[in-house]
Amino acid sequence: MRLAAGDELQHKEPGVETPASESGSVSVVDAVRASMVNQAEMAYRRDRLLAWLALTAGAGIILAIPFALHAGSEFFLPVTCALVIAVALVPLLEWLERRGMPSAIASLFCVLLFLVLANAAIASVIVPATDWFALLPSRIALIRHNLSPLIDIYAAFERFVDQTMGTFARSSATSARTVTVEAPNSLFDYVATSAPHAIVQMLFSTLVVYFFLSGWTRMRRRTITSRGSFSSAMTTARVIQEMVDRTSAYLATITTVNIGMGVLVSLVLWFVGMPTPMMWGGLVAILNYIPYFGPILGAGLLAIGGLMTFADLGYALVPAAMFVAVHLVEANVLTPMLVGRRLTINPLLILVALSFWSWVWGTAGALLAVPLLIILKTILDAAGWPDITGFLFAEGTFTNAHGDEEPLAQSWPEK
């Protein structure tokens, strides 16, 4: 029997498999493919769970950050202002360093130049503005006289409101107090009376700007060289350079436009006979850093100034009308032409950023809203935006959809 079996084995052609061995090979292929699909499904579920945890934690952090920034505004506000100013001064610092100036001296020069220009601009606005505030009580009668035609239009409506609310007004009437406020005599008195620790915050911000600039080259080199691969180092260098370029380009362009608009408004106001035209030009230039709301506030202040100066209502509104005309040309022609498409930001994002930072830090937050938006957008563009929509509606994992795993299940060749 053994020899017969051996003879049968010897007479079989080599390379020909029996039906049993063929079905066993197919079963192994199916088992391996099923195992890979199961592993992919488990990995997908794990990624979904981690994505849900990340989304929940991120939502909690996003909701907590505004309250933390608002509560710690005495620390976070000067630090943020200093960092934005320092990033804007980096191109000037690098230009000085390329010409052989040491980092410490170049940083000191940048800080001193910024302080001189900023203090000159603020002083040119605040010092005359104190005189206007002191003059306001004596000009109330002139303002009422100019607005009397508008008041007469609503006289009937006011009488109706007075008759309807007369009972409530009499029951809640209180005696008025007269408070005499002495106008500050100098810029230092104004700062000392309006913000007791403003000087300390200014000194702190100045030191942050100086040390940030003096260590900028070493810090950037260390950040780039500490990456694990050449590609990640190049990506880090590109992100840093784009952040500096976009922020500094935006601030430099907007500053140039605002200075030009302030000079033009000053000349126009001087021509129509408005007192202290340089103060008004500097004021509208500073307010123009706040998109949308700043020009509206500037036009309102110019209207009040015109009502305090001129006796005719039509002529009193000329300064505000001239500013609105200049601003329309600047906002719709000059700024888009200079800024270009590279720095174009969705107006909805600007409005949301203005509302958010104004709520967190007030007027200072409104001034910082657009630069901070540019910095955050540059970082997220490089790091990648999370695909929240795909995660919620397409069963993705922030970076891909569940449908991406279908080719994995079909990639094993069929026998």
Secondary structure, 3 states (H helix, E strand, C coil): CHHHHHHHHHHCCCCCCCHHHHHHHHHHHHHHHHHHHHHHHHHHHHHHHHHHHHHHHHHHHHHHHHHHHHHCHHHHHHHHHHHHHHHHHHHHHHHHHHCCCCHHHHHHHHHHHHHHHHHHHHHHHHHHHHHHHHHCHHHHHHHHHHHHHHHHHCHHHHHHHHHHHHHHHHHCCCCCCCCCCCCCCCHHHHHHHHCCCHHHHHHHHHHHHHHHHHCHHHHHHHHHHCCCCHHHHHHHHHHHHHHHHHHHHHHHHHHHHHHHHHHHHHHHHHHHCCCCHHHHHHHHHHHCCCCCHHHHHHHHHHHHHHHHHCCCHHHHCHHHHHHHHHHHHHHHHHHHHHHCCCCCCCHHHHHHHHHHHHHHHHHHHHHHHHHHHHHHHHHHHHHCCCEHHHHHHCCCCECCCHHHHHHHHHCCCCC
